[in-house]
Structure formats: C-alpha cells, structure tokens
Amino acid sequence: MKTSFRFIFSLGLFILMVSMVSIPQVTNAQRFNHPNFSAGGGGSRGAAPAQNFSRPAPAPAAFHSAPPVSRPAPAPVEYRPTINGGSYNTGNHAFHQSPAPARTTVNVRDNVNVRDNVNVQRNVAVHENVNVYHNHFQPVHAYAYHPYHPYYWGHNWHPYGYFAASLATDVFLISLANQQYYYDDGVYYQPYSGGYTVVPAPIGALVGSLPPGYETTMVGNDTYFYYGGVFYIYTGNGYQVVAAPIGAVITQIPDGAVQQDINGQTYLVYNNTYYQPISQDGQDAYEVVQVN
C-alpha cells in the first residue's frame, strides 16, 4: 500500500514539473500565431520573418548655409567720450538720449578762479597792520610822575662829559668805525685835549663783562642788560651795546638827564632816549618810550 502511494505521488510530481516547463513554449507560440490581418484575408500566418536591424548609416547631410536675410543696417553709434578714462559701455546706455552735459559743464578747470581770487594772500594785511610793533612805541605802563634823582654806579663810574687826565693801565681798547674808544668798568672814553673824556657808548661795541650792579629787563622774549645808562645784549662772545629798546623798564637813570614836559606829562631825556616815569610793583621806575 505504501509502495503504491509513493509511486503515484512521484508520478504526479513528475507530470507537474513537465507541465510547468512546457507552459512558456505555448505562450511563445500564441504570441506569434495571430490571425493574418493583411490584405489577403484571414487565416493564420507562420512565424514572423526574422527582421534585419542592420541598416546602413545615413549619408551625412550636406551643409547648407542659412539664406541671407535682408535686414536694415544698424544706426551708427553716436560717439561719446570715455568715462573716467575707461571704455564706454555701449550695452548699458541709451544712444537716443542727448549727450550727457558732463563735457560742457566741466568748466571748473577753465573757470578755476579760486586761485585768481585767493585774496587771502593778497589781503593779508596782518603783516602791514601788526600794531603789536607800533604798540611798543606807546607806554605799556601808566604814567606815574615821581621826582628824578640822578644815579651813580660807584666811584669808577662817570657821566658824559667827565674829563680824566689819565686812565688805568688795564683799560680795554675798542676800534669801531675808524674810531678808538677806551672801556673801563662800564664807562667809555675818547682822547680829548691831552686827556680823556666820557662819551656815549658806541652801538655795536663788544665787551667781555659788565660791572656788578647791572639790571636785566625783558622786552617780548628778549633779555637786555642795563648798566650806567647803556643797554646790552649777550651774544655768547660777550655783551654788545644796542640802542635802547622801546618798552624796556629800568629803575635808575644816570646824571645828565633832562626833564621835558610833553602834553602835560614829564619825560626824562638821556642820550636821545625818552623815559616815562611809571610805577612798577609799587616802586618808581622808567619805561623807554618813543615820543614823536
């Protein structure tokens, strides 16, 4: 019984496998056995003849240029100047607009009258009207009258006109402008009548030192030294005689000054220099002024 069952089962399995293998072939046959729909009528037709897919490559197409198209010539591009030295960009500008007025308005260079009209330099009247210098001719301090008391700088000092029969052996000889002077302790002498007389100090004379008792006075940024009615500046090589600077203030005037009244004020004149009496820091003093 078991043997029959195994036989039948094996036979059925074999038949099933054969059926499965034959199914694609039937399908292919059905795919090619369609009715003939050609002009010859119905009926079945055999398998379709094998198709030859090998085709010759098409001949290359001959090059044909495009037929000429008649188009109007473009309007000539209007010339425009370069912009900032570069090329003019024609694609970004409308050529039908009127030319930019840059060329016509760039008259700044032609009409640069700024340089011609720089009247600041021509009208700099500050140099002409620098009244600071003129103010030096006017008293800086207020007039304050006080009596004149001639001053003497020791026993070796003498006023103008003093006559000496002889001089010390250590006097200093000065040659200036074809003139000879003798200097001794702040006093200047010249030969006169067999002796020597005191004279005003010659402008430009240079001496090595000044006697004790000299004064210093400032005029602007300049320092002056004063002794025996004479003003000096220090040059590095010594003390050089200068004219009395306007605005200098000193405390003493030598013997020989002359009082002179001008416009209700009393001035002292010494060696052609005008001194105005003033009060400085509560003390009597004199300021060098110019009187026209």
Backbone as CSV, one residue per row, in Angstrom:
resi,resn,N_x,N_y,N_z,CA_x,CA_y,CA_z,C_x,C_y,C_z
1,MET,0.842,-1.209,0.000,0.000,0.000,0.000,0.864,1.242,0.000
2,LYS,1.834,1.203,0.861,2.729,2.355,0.942,3.512,2.479,-0.333
3,THR,3.843,1.361,-0.962,4.608,1.428,-2.202,3.798,2.018,-3.315
4,SER,2.548,1.724,-3.409,1.678,2.288,-4.455,1.518,3.802,-4.251
5,PHE,1.393,4.153,-3.025,1.206,5.577,-2.744,2.444,6.380,-3.155
6,ARG,3.598,5.848,-2.898,4.823,6.549,-3.254,4.952,6.641,-4.765
7,PHE,4.548,5.611,-5.458,4.629,5.604,-6.913,3.726,6.635,-7.514
8,ILE,2.494,6.646,-6.980,1.521,7.617,-7.520,1.986,9.036,-7.217
9,PHE,2.522,9.255,-6.058,2.966,10.614,-5.685,4.124,11.058,-6.556
10,SER,5.045,10.171,-6.822,6.194,10.509,-7.658,5.750,10.774,-9.069
11,LEU,4.779,9.997,-9.589,4.293,10.221,-10.952,3.610,11.567,-11.073
12,GLY,2.796,11.876,-10.108,2.115,13.196,-10.153,3.094,14.350,-10.095
13,LEU,4.130,14.191,-9.294,5.130,15.272,-9.184,5.864,15.442,-10.491
14,PHE,6.167,14.343,-11.169,6.859,14.412,-12.453,6.016,15.109,-13.489
15,ILE,4.689,14.749,-13.522,3.784,15.357,-14.505,3.694,16.867,-14.247
16,LEU,3.651,17.227,-12.999,3.555,18.661,-12.672,4.795,19.421,-13.139
17,MET,5.963,18.867,-13.028,7.182,19.522,-13.445,7.224,19.659,-14.947
18,VAL,6.768,18.620,-15.671,6.757,18.705,-17.129,5.820,19.777,-17.592
19,SER,4.666,19.862,-16.935,3.683,20.879,-17.339,4.248,22.286,-17.151
20,MET,4.931,22.464,-16.080,5.478,23.795,-15.808,6.538,24.163,-16.819
21,VAL,7.323,23.222,-17.305,8.354,23.533,-18.285,7.753,23.857,-19.633
22,SER,6.636,23.233,-20.013,6.035,23.431,-21.333,5.183,24.657,-21.435
23,ILE,4.807,25.308,-20.345,3.930,26.481,-20.385,4.575,27.628,-21.133
24,PRO,5.868,28.056,-20.991,6.434,29.186,-21.748,6.433,28.935,-23.228
25,GLN,6.674,27.759,-23.697,6.696,27.483,-25.119,5.325,27.724,-25.737
26,VAL,4.245,27.325,-25.041,2.897,27.574,-25.569,2.649,29.050,-25.648
27,THR,3.113,29.737,-24.638,2.902,31.183,-24.618,3.591,31.836,-25.776
28,ASN,4.816,31.405,-26.116,5.527,31.982,-27.249,4.847,31.663,-28.548
29,ALA,4.287,30.473,-28.607,3.574,30.105,-29.843,2.363,30.948,-30.041
30,GLN,1.632,31.200,-28.972,0.454,32.046,-29.084,0.842,33.466,-29.462
31,ARG,2.045,33.849,-29.056,2.445,35.232,-29.303,2.656,35.444,-30.799
32,PHE,3.041,34.406,-31.576,3.282,34.583,-32.998,2.183,34.022,-33.885
33,ASN,1.140,33.293,-33.362,0.081,32.692,-34.161,-1.168,33.527,-34.138
34,HIS,-1.070,34.795,-34.464,-2.245,35.667,-34.537,-2.837,35.586,-35.929
35,PRO,-4.097,35.905,-36.080,-4.711,35.909,-37.416,-3.998,36.869,-38.312
36,ASN,-3.979,36.603,-39.603,-3.320,37.438,-40.596,-4.233,38.549,-41.001
37,PHE,-3.901,39.769,-40.652,-4.741,40.926,-40.987,-4.250,41.625,-42.218
38,SER,-3.497,40.867,-43.089,-3.010,41.507,-44.303,-4.137,41.623,-45.307
39,ALA,-3.882,42.261,-46.426,-4.925,42.469,-47.430,-5.397,41.163,-48.033
40,GLY,-4.653,40.049,-47.850,-5.022,38.784,-48.411,-6.091,38.055,-47.679
41,GLY,-6.579,38.569,-46.602,-7.673,37.916,-45.892,-7.172,37.321,-44.606
42,GLY,-8.067,36.480,-44.004,-7.807,35.921,-42.686,-6.919,34.728,-42.754
43,GLY,-6.905,34.005,-41.731,-6.084,32.833,-41.637,-4.876,33.095,-40.786
44,SER,-4.276,31.975,-40.444,-3.076,32.106,-39.608,-1.852,32.260,-40.472
45,ARG,-0.885,32.863,-39.893,0.357,33.021,-40.614,1.493,32.443,-39.798
46,GLY,2.484,32.079,-40.491,3.596,31.476,-39.794,4.355,32.482,-38.966
47,ALA,5.378,31.962,-38.459,6.223,32.861,-37.633,6.704,34.032,-38.449
48,ALA,6.780,35.128,-37.792,7.222,36.357,-38.482,8.633,36.208,-38.950
49,PRO,8.870,36.618,-40.200,10.246,36.506,-40.695,11.206,37.341,-39.838
50,ALA,12.392,36.767,-39.770,13.394,37.486,-38.966,13.686,38.826,-39.594
51,GLN,13.755,39.819,-38.733,13.986,41.186,-39.197,15.470,41.507,-39.138
52,ASN,15.896,42.208,-40.188,17.303,42.615,-40.255,17.419,44.055,-39.752
53,PHE,18.004,44.165,-38.589,18.138,45.515,-37.998,19.423,46.219,-38.406
54,SER,20.192,45.586,-39.264,21.425,46.232,-39.709,21.102,47.156,-40.856
55,ARG,21.208,48.404,-40.651,20.904,49.431,-41.644,22.147,50.268,-41.927
56,PRO,22.282,50.632,-43.188,23.454,51.485,-43.485,23.320,52.855,-42.831
57,ALA,24.438,53.394,-42.389,24.427,54.737,-41.749,23.994,55.767,-42.772
58,PRO,23.150,56.645,-42.407,22.698,57.679,-43.349,23.854,58.553,-43.789
59,ALA,23.771,58.944,-45.002,24.815,59.829,-45.537,24.797,61.158,-44.805
60,PRO,25.944,61.680,-44.563,25.963,62.986,-43.827,25.251,64.062,-44.629
61,ALA,24.474,64.823,-43.883,23.705,65.881,-44.547,24.635,66.959,-45.051
62,ALA,24.369,67.383,-46.244,25.193,68.449,-46.817,24.987,69.747,-46.061
63,PHE,26.073,70.503,-45.866,25.978,71.781,-45.126,25.324,72.831,-46.008
64,HIS,24.260,73.357,-45.488,23.548,74.414,-46.195,23.595,75.667,-45.343
65,SER,24.144,76.710,-45.875,24.165,77.987,-45.132,22.772,78.595,-45.131
66,ALA,22.495,79.278,-44.068,21.180,79.914,-43.948,21.022,80.966,-45.030
67,PRO,19.858,81.004,-45.599,19.644,82.000,-46.657,19.840,83.402,-46.107
68,PRO,20.441,84.260,-46.864,20.669,85.638,-46.365,19.359,86.339,-46.072
69,VAL,19.379,86.994,-44.958,18.192,87.736,-44.544,18.474,89.216,-44.731
70,SER,17.636,89.878,-45.396,17.803,91.304,-45.651,17.350,92.081,-44.431
71,ARG,18.284,92.681,-43.756,17.972,93.482,-42.562,18.552,94.875,-42.736
72,PRO,17.882,95.832,-42.214,18.420,97.201,-42.333,19.690,97.345,-41.495
73,ALA,20.617,98.107,-42.027,21.873,98.338,-41.302,21.607,99.097,-40.010
74,PRO,22.257,98.691,-38.942,22.020,99.399,-37.670,22.471,100.859,-37.749
75,ALA,21.767,101.660,-37.011,22.118,103.090,-36.991,23.504,103.261,-36.387
76,PRO,24.288,104.184,-36.913,25.649,104.376,-36.371,25.594,104.798,-34.909
77,VAL,26.492,104.225,-34.166,26.545,104.526,-32.728,27.111,105.919,-32.540
78,GLU,26.394,106.680,-31.774,26.835,108.060,-31.521,28.076,108.041,-30.630
79,TYR,29.074,108.832,-31.022,30.329,108.854,-30.245,30.121,109.574,-28.920
80,ARG,30.652,108.952,-27.912,30.620,109.583,-26.606,31.989,109.441,-25.966
81,PRO,32.344,110.364,-25.153,33.679,110.296,-24.546,33.766,109.149,-23.563
82,THR,34.975,108.778,-23.288,35.181,107.732,-22.310,34.796,108.234,-20.923
83,ILE,34.463,107.317,-20.070,34.026,107.655,-18.727,35.161,107.337,-17.778
84,ASN,35.667,108.367,-17.118,36.748,108.222,-16.149,37.961,107.521,-16.749
85,GLY,38.185,107.728,-18.039,39.364,107.159,-18.660,39.179,105.741,-19.152
86,GLY,38.007,105.090,-18.934,37.787,103.714,-19.355,36.986,103.663,-20.630
87,SER,36.642,102.436,-21.047,35.877,102.271,-22.273,34.422,102.636,-22.036
88,TYR,33.805,103.093,-23.088,32.410,103.480,-23.000,31.545,102.240,-23.148
89,ASN,30.703,101.953,-22.181,29.874,100.753,-22.173,28.632,101.018,-23.004
90,THR,28.643,100.493,-24.263,27.527,100.783,-25.167,26.306,99.966,-24.813
91,GLY,26.484,98.828,-24.146,25.321,97.995,-23.860,24.466,98.513,-22.743
92,ASN,24.982,99.396,-21.930,24.230,99.857,-20.775,23.808,101.316,-20.904
93,HIS,23.793,101.853,-22.103,23.426,103.242,-22.288,22.438,103.357,-23.444
94,ALA,21.501,104.228,-23.311,20.548,104.509,-24.387,21.169,105.534,-25.312
95,PHE,21.334,105.119,-26.577,22.009,106.000,-27.514,21.107,107.106,-28.037
96,HIS,19.800,107.009,-27.785,18.889,108.034,-28.290,18.764,109.211,-27.341
97,GLN,19.429,109.118,-26.183,19.372,110.239,-25.265,20.382,111.294,-25.685
98,SER,20.116,112.481,-25.280,21.033,113.573,-25.620,22.335,113.382,-24.858
99,PRO,23.442,113.860,-25.409,24.734,113.655,-24.730,24.704,114.231,-23.329
100,ALA,25.383,113.524,-22.457,25.449,113.994,-21.072,26.154,115.338,-21.015
101,PRO,25.720,116.197,-20.136,26.314,117.548,-20.086,27.646,117.597,-19.370
102,ALA,28.247,116.414,-19.141,29.489,116.441,-18.369,30.565,117.263,-19.066
103,ARG,30.677,117.103,-20.407,31.740,117.801,-21.126,31.542,119.299,-21.077
104,THR,30.297,119.739,-21.208,30.055,121.184,-21.261,30.124,121.811,-19.882
105,THR,29.818,121.018,-18.840,29.827,121.614,-17.511,31.170,121.481,-16.829
106,VAL,32.077,120.741,-17.427,33.380,120.618,-16.799,34.186,121.860,-17.140
107,ASN,33.668,122.967,-16.692,34.367,124.236,-16.865,35.061,124.651,-15.593
108,VAL,35.074,123.692,-14.657,35.715,124.041,-13.399,37.183,124.328,-13.617
109,ARG,37.805,123.515,-14.504,39.222,123.754,-14.747,39.446,125.068,-15.489
110,ASP,38.516,125.346,-16.430,38.688,126.603,-17.178,38.370,127.816,-16.322
111,ASN,37.425,127.625,-15.395,36.989,128.775,-14.598,37.485,128.680,-13.163
112,VAL,38.607,128.044,-13.015,39.135,127.925,-11.670,39.668,129.288,-11.251
113,ASN,38.744,130.100,-10.830,39.103,131.443,-10.397,39.448,131.469,-8.923
114,VAL,39.406,130.263,-8.326,39.732,130.244,-6.913,41.160,130.715,-6.696
115,ARG,42.062,130.236,-7.591,43.447,130.661,-7.426,43.617,132.149,-7.727
116,ASP,42.869,132.615,-8.735,42.995,134.034,-9.063,42.381,134.918,-7.997
117,ASN,41.360,134.364,-7.313,40.652,135.183,-6.336,41.079,134.877,-4.916
118,VAL,42.204,134.221,-4.775,42.670,133.944,-3.430,43.208,135.244,-2.859
119,ASN,42.271,136.040,-2.428,42.640,137.347,-1.898,43.114,137.256,-0.463
120,VAL,43.072,136.013,0.048,43.552,135.881,1.419,45.022,136.254,1.486
121,GLN,45.775,135.792,0.473,47.191,136.112,0.467,47.439,137.574,0.116
122,ARG,46.623,138.093,-0.802,46.834,139.484,-1.190,46.355,140.457,-0.124
123,ASN,45.346,140.011,0.622,44.779,140.918,1.614,45.278,140.615,3.013
124,VAL,46.365,139.860,3.083,46.901,139.583,4.400,47.556,140.850,4.905
125,ALA,46.727,141.700,5.406,47.212,142.977,5.899,47.696,142.875,7.326
126,VAL,47.690,141.616,7.819,48.148,141.458,9.197,49.579,141.909,9.327
127,HIS,50.395,141.575,8.279,51.792,141.972,8.356,51.934,143.495,8.276
128,GLU,51.045,144.110,7.527,51.126,145.558,7.413,50.538,146.258,8.622
129,ASN,49.555,145.587,9.251,48.869,146.227,10.373,49.232,145.575,11.699
130,VAL,50.418,145.006,11.753,50.828,144.398,13.012,51.115,145.523,13.992
131,ASN,50.063,145.909,14.676,50.181,147.035,15.591,50.907,146.658,16.874
132,VAL,51.244,145.371,16.964,51.994,144.992,18.154,53.304,145.749,18.202
133,TYR,53.921,145.877,17.007,55.179,146.607,16.978,54.951,148.099,17.247
134,HIS,53.831,148.605,16.731,53.536,150.011,16.983,53.216,150.254,18.448
135,ASN,52.626,149.241,19.086,52.314,149.426,20.494,53.574,149.536,21.339
136,HIS,54.705,149.046,20.804,55.929,149.210,21.561,56.337,150.677,21.648
137,PHE,55.816,151.485,20.745,56.143,152.908,20.796,55.282,153.646,21.819
138,GLN,54.294,152.947,22.326,53.430,153.559,23.323,53.742,152.956,24.688
139,PRO,53.580,153.735,25.743,53.888,153.219,27.078,53.020,152.019,27.414
140,VAL,53.663,150.998,27.920,52.910,149.829,28.368,52.314,150.090,29.745
141,HIS,53.044,150.836,30.545,52.574,151.152,31.890,51.995,152.570,31.927
142,ALA,51.123,152.778,32.862,50.509,154.101,33.008,51.537,155.103,33.538
143,TYR,51.350,156.314,33.092,52.239,157.383,33.547,52.031,157.621,35.045
144,ALA,53.157,157.698,35.757,53.109,157.962,37.200,54.316,158.840,37.550
145,TYR,54.047,160.092,37.737,55.155,161.030,37.964,55.826,160.766,39.311
146,HIS,57.152,160.857,39.312,57.927,160.860,40.549,59.209,161.640,40.267
147,PRO,59.746,162.324,41.256,60.919,163.189,41.040,62.123,162.402,40.531
148,TYR,62.913,163.078,39.736,64.112,162.467,39.165,65.293,162.638,40.119
149,HIS,65.953,161.539,40.419,67.153,161.560,41.255,68.278,160.887,40.475
150,PRO,69.277,161.667,40.023,70.383,161.075,39.261,71.060,159.960,40.049
151,TYR,71.518,158.949,39.284,72.111,157.784,39.939,73.575,157.634,39.512
152,TYR,74.417,157.156,40.492,75.834,156.940,40.241,76.162,155.482,40.573
153,TRP,76.957,154.856,39.690,77.306,153.426,39.845,78.743,153.290,40.388
154,GLY,78.977,153.776,41.557,80.289,153.587,42.164,81.288,154.662,41.774
155,HIS,82.462,154.616,42.385,83.458,155.669,42.196,84.143,155.575,40.842
156,ASN,84.062,154.427,40.149,84.696,154.324,38.827,83.766,154.754,37.691
157,TRP,82.525,155.011,38.058,81.591,155.413,37.007,81.539,156.937,36.945
158,HIS,81.416,157.498,35.683,81.361,158.942,35.479,80.323,159.241,34.397
159,PRO,79.626,160.376,34.501,78.636,160.742,33.494,79.300,161.275,32.232
160,TYR,78.480,161.506,31.202,79.013,162.024,29.940,79.670,163.381,30.182
161,GLY,80.794,163.611,29.489,81.500,164.884,29.580,82.574,164.921,30.640
162,TYR,82.598,163.911,31.474,83.624,163.893,32.528,85.010,163.806,31.882
163,PHE,85.972,164.610,32.434,87.328,164.649,31.873,88.291,163.966,32.838
164,ALA,89.122,163.076,32.251,90.145,162.384,33.043,91.498,162.632,32.407
165,ALA,92.456,162.988,33.209,93.792,163.265,32.693,94.495,161.991,32.271
166,SER,94.173,160.898,32.899,94.808,159.628,32.575,93.824,158.497,32.858
167,LEU,94.185,157.354,32.318,93.337,156.167,32.511,94.162,155.061,33.150
168,ALA,93.472,154.107,33.671,94.165,152.954,34.258,94.881,152.172,33.168
169,THR,95.864,151.436,33.564,96.656,150.686,32.584,95.933,149.466,32.035
170,ASP,94.910,149.015,32.682,94.192,147.808,32.240,92.898,148.137,31.485
171,VAL,92.743,149.361,30.958,91.541,149.697,30.196,91.530,148.889,28.903
172,PHE,90.361,148.733,28.358,90.173,147.905,27.152,90.020,148.826,25.948
173,LEU,90.846,148.625,24.906,90.813,149.445,23.698,89.828,148.847,22.698
174,ILE,88.932,149.694,22.157,87.939,149.270,21.179,88.105,150.105,19.927
175,SER,88.234,149.446,18.785,88.289,150.137,17.496,86.994,149.838,16.757
176,LEU,86.232,150.893,16.421,84.932,150.704,15.792,84.660,151.894,14.877
177,ALA,84.358,151.608,13.602,84.037,152.644,12.605,85.128,153.705,12.547
178,ASN,86.353,153.233,12.474,87.521,154.121,12.367,87.665,155.049,13.573
179,GLN,87.066,154.620,14.700,87.189,155.385,15.932,87.755,154.467,17.013
180,GLN,88.498,155.080,17.916,89.061,154.334,19.037,88.414,154.787,20.339
181,TYR,88.037,153.779,21.124,87.402,154.019,22.415,88.163,153.222,23.471
182,TYR,88.061,153.725,24.698,88.647,153.029,25.835,87.513,152.704,26.810
183,TYR,87.486,151.438,27.192,86.402,150.985,28.064,86.984,150.628,29.428
184,ASP,86.300,151.148,30.487,86.757,150.862,31.849,85.546,150.856,32.776
185,ASP,85.177,149.656,33.259,84.103,149.481,34.245,82.791,150.146,33.808
186,GLY,82.383,149.892,32.571,81.083,150.378,32.107,81.107,151.792,31.586
187,VAL,82.287,152.428,31.492,82.411,153.805,31.018,83.291,153.808,29.770
188,TYR,82.896,154.645,28.790,83.609,154.718,27.514,84.289,156.089,27.395
189,TYR,85.574,156.079,26.979,86.374,157.291,26.872,86.907,157.428,25.456
190,GLN,87.174,158.691,25.118,87.915,159.017,23.894,88.946,160.107,24.231
191,PRO,90.052,160.087,23.475,91.080,161.123,23.738,90.518,162.525,23.518
192,TYR,90.898,163.448,24.410,90.397,164.827,24.290,91.331,165.765,25.058
193,SER,91.903,166.753,24.339,92.706,167.839,24.943,93.787,167.301,25.871
194,GLY,94.531,166.333,25.406,95.620,165.797,26.206,95.171,164.843,27.272
195,GLY,93.938,164.578,27.324,93.412,163.628,28.317,92.318,162.760,27.688
196,TYR,91.292,162.474,28.475,90.215,161.596,28.007,88.891,162.102,28.570
197,THR,87.853,162.026,27.746,86.525,162.457,28.165,85.532,161.314,27.986
198,VAL,84.520,161.274,28.860,83.485,160.226,28.800,82.525,160.555,27.663
199,VAL,82.218,159.544,26.821,81.326,159.698,25.662,80.253,158.612,25.712
200,PRO,79.173,158.791,24.944,78.159,157.725,24.884,78.758,156.436,24.334
201,ALA,78.248,155.337,24.772,78.741,154.025,24.319,78.422,153.849,22.838
202,PRO,79.388,153.450,22.019,79.131,153.274,20.586,78.305,152.000,20.340
203,ILE,77.254,152.131,19.498,76.414,150.976,19.168,77.268,149.943,18.438
204,GLY,77.193,148.710,18.916,77.946,147.622,18.296,79.204,147.256,19.035
205,ALA,79.635,148.090,20.000,80.832,147.765,20.756,80.608,146.497,21.569
206,LEU,81.640,145.656,21.652,81.538,144.370,22.350,82.558,144.353,23.482
207,VAL,82.058,144.074,24.691,82.930,143.995,25.858,82.785,142.620,26.488
208,GLY,83.809,142.218,27.218,83.804,140.867,27.769,82.954,140.699,29.006
209,SER,82.751,141.758,29.779,81.991,141.631,31.029,81.396,142.972,31.412
210,LEU,80.463,142.921,32.357,79.834,144.125,32.884,80.137,144.216,34.377
211,PRO,80.216,145.422,34.886,80.491,145.575,36.320,79.309,145.104,37.161
212,PRO,79.520,144.808,38.413,78.402,144.457,39.298,77.422,145.622,39.408
213,GLY,76.163,145.273,39.587,75.119,146.282,39.726,74.298,146.489,38.460
214,TYR,74.480,145.685,37.417,73.676,145.863,36.192,72.268,145.302,36.415
215,GLU,71.330,145.772,35.604,69.946,145.307,35.657,69.630,144.460,34.417
216,THR,68.605,143.635,34.542,68.083,142.895,33.386,66.626,143.294,33.173
217,THR,66.246,143.390,31.931,64.866,143.742,31.593,64.446,142.927,30.373
218,MET,63.177,142.526,30.350,62.633,141.727,29.255,61.763,142.608,28.357
219,VAL,61.958,142.463,27.073,61.089,143.093,26.073,60.664,141.979,25.126
220,GLY,59.410,141.554,25.235,58.970,140.369,24.494,59.690,139.157,25.040
221,ASN,60.381,138.433,24.166,61.156,137.264,24.580,62.654,137.555,24.677
222,ASP,63.013,138.821,24.542,64.431,139.197,24.534,64.847,139.752,25.901
223,THR,66.037,139.355,26.317,66.597,139.822,27.587,67.667,140.880,27.297
224,TYR,67.567,141.988,27.992,68.539,143.078,27.849,69.217,143.320,29.197
225,PHE,70.440,143.779,29.103,71.222,144.110,30.289,71.466,145.626,30.277
226,TYR,71.343,146.222,31.481,71.416,147.687,31.578,72.404,148.061,32.670
227,TYR,73.296,148.982,32.275,74.246,149.490,33.264,74.731,150.866,32.824
228,GLY,74.690,151.815,33.761,75.239,153.156,33.530,74.583,153.886,32.371
229,GLY,73.292,153.627,32.102,72.603,154.308,31.019,72.788,153.624,29.664
230,VAL,73.387,152.419,29.610,73.666,151.708,28.363,72.965,150.350,28.396
231,PHE,72.386,149.970,27.248,71.719,148.658,27.105,72.620,147.711,26.314
232,TYR,72.625,146.435,26.736,73.448,145.410,26.101,72.578,144.160,25.829
233,ILE,73.065,143.376,24.886,72.556,142.014,24.706,73.736,141.073,24.786
234,TYR,73.486,139.858,25.249,74.570,138.880,25.352,74.629,138.067,24.068
235,THR,75.801,137.978,23.446,75.959,137.311,22.155,76.652,135.963,22.254
236,GLY,77.101,135.559,23.414,77.886,134.340,23.544,79.367,134.628,23.585
237,ASN,79.769,135.711,22.940,81.171,136.140,22.968,81.388,137.315,23.914
238,GLY,80.304,137.857,24.415,80.392,138.996,25.300,79.101,139.797,25.255
239,TYR,79.158,141.014,25.725,78.000,141.904,25.797,78.167,143.001,24.742
240,GLN,77.136,143.133,23.916,77.206,144.080,22.802,76.254,145.243,23.053
241,VAL,76.744,146.439,22.797,75.953,147.647,23.002,74.874,147.734,21.925
242,VAL,73.607,148.019,22.347,72.483,148.175,21.423,71.749,149.457,21.779
243,ALA,70.896,149.889,20.839,70.045,151.053,21.115,69.021,150.692,22.173
244,ALA,68.585,151.710,22.904,67.614,151.469,23.963,66.330,150.879,23.373
245,PRO,65.893,149.669,23.789,64.691,149.043,23.218,63.427,149.679,23.782
246,ILE,62.490,150.000,22.899,61.213,150.572,23.333,60.468,149.547,24.177
247,GLY,60.014,149.988,25.344,59.302,149.111,26.261,60.148,148.605,27.393
248,ALA,61.453,148.815,27.339,62.325,148.374,28.432,62.044,149.215,29.678
249,VAL,62.068,148.555,30.821,61.815,149.228,32.098,63.064,149.105,32.958
250,ILE,63.545,150.242,33.439,64.714,150.263,34.330,64.366,151.115,35.558
251,THR,65.216,151.023,36.572,64.889,151.715,37.831,65.712,152.980,38.043
252,GLN,66.856,153.109,37.326,67.732,154.257,37.566,68.152,154.891,36.243
253,ILE,68.278,156.230,36.270,68.771,156.988,35.122,69.990,157.789,35.597
254,PRO,71.080,157.773,34.798,72.311,158.452,35.261,72.143,159.973,35.363
255,ASP,73.133,160.567,35.954,73.214,162.027,35.986,73.399,162.558,34.570
256,GLY,72.739,163.659,34.273,72.820,164.267,32.960,71.512,164.207,32.190
257,ALA,70.456,163.541,32.733,69.151,163.511,32.072,68.481,164.868,32.185
258,VAL,67.660,165.198,31.193,66.959,166.484,31.135,65.461,166.209,31.152
259,GLN,64.741,166.933,31.994,63.292,166.794,32.043,62.654,167.587,30.914
260,GLN,61.594,167.003,30.340,60.887,167.669,29.243,59.399,167.373,29.389
261,ASP,58.595,168.437,29.376,57.146,168.301,29.503,56.511,168.211,28.116
262,ILE,55.694,167.184,27.912,55.010,166.968,26.645,53.571,166.582,26.956
263,ASN,52.627,167.387,26.479,51.194,167.108,26.666,50.847,166.872,28.130
264,GLY,51.417,167.674,28.983,51.080,167.606,30.401,51.809,166.508,31.154
265,GLN,52.732,165.794,30.512,53.499,164.751,31.192,54.977,165.095,31.133
266,THR,55.695,164.702,32.177,57.117,164.990,32.276,57.922,163.754,31.902
267,TYR,58.808,163.903,30.931,59.685,162.815,30.489,61.123,163.186,30.817
268,LEU,61.968,162.146,30.907,63.395,162.348,31.072,64.076,161.946,29.768
269,VAL,64.938,162.821,29.288,65.657,162.557,28.041,67.124,162.378,28.380
270,TYR,67.637,161.206,28.023,69.039,160.895,28.283,69.611,160.165,27.071
271,ASN,70.660,160.728,26.496,71.324,160.165,25.326,70.306,159.947,24.193
272,ASN,69.465,160.972,23.974,68.445,160.958,22.911,67.390,159.857,23.095
273,THR,67.228,159.373,24.330,66.217,158.362,24.648,65.236,158.954,25.642
274,TYR,63.911,158.719,25.382,62.860,159.240,26.258,62.456,158.163,27.258
275,TYR,62.374,158.604,28.506,61.957,157.720,29.599,60.707,158.316,30.253
276,GLN,59.696,157.494,30.397,58.470,157.955,31.065,58.452,157.430,32.492
277,PRO,58.216,158.304,33.454,58.114,157.838,34.840,56.889,156.946,35.021
278,ILE,57.081,155.803,35.655,55.989,154.867,35.914,56.162,154.313,37.320
279,SER,55.188,153.507,37.715,55.272,152.787,38.978,55.108,151.309,38.659
280,GLN,56.072,150.488,39.044,56.026,149.051,38.788,56.223,148.305,40.096
281,ASP,55.219,147.511,40.414,55.239,146.749,41.664,55.436,147.658,42.870
282,GLY,54.836,148.842,42.765,54.907,149.782,43.887,56.207,150.542,43.991
283,GLN,57.094,150.391,43.019,58.375,151.092,43.062,58.479,152.050,41.882
284,ASP,59.234,153.124,42.080,59.462,154.079,40.989,60.345,153.439,39.926
285,ALA,59.961,153.650,38.647,60.721,153.085,37.533,60.541,153.978,36.320
286,TYR,61.222,153.604,35.228,61.144,154.375,33.987,61.000,153.392,32.816
287,GLU,60.164,153.794,31.899,59.937,152.970,30.706,60.421,153.725,29.472
288,VAL,61.163,153.002,28.624,61.645,153.604,27.374,60.462,153.726,26.415
289,VAL,60.209,154.951,25.933,59.087,155.212,25.040,59.594,156.023,23.853
290,GLN,58.717,156.088,22.862,59.031,156.942,21.709,58.064,158.104,21.707
291,VAL,58.581,159.249,21.564,57.760,160.463,21.539,58.015,161.132,20.211
292,ASN,56.926,161.300,19.444,57.048,161.927,18.117,57.149,163.444,18.261
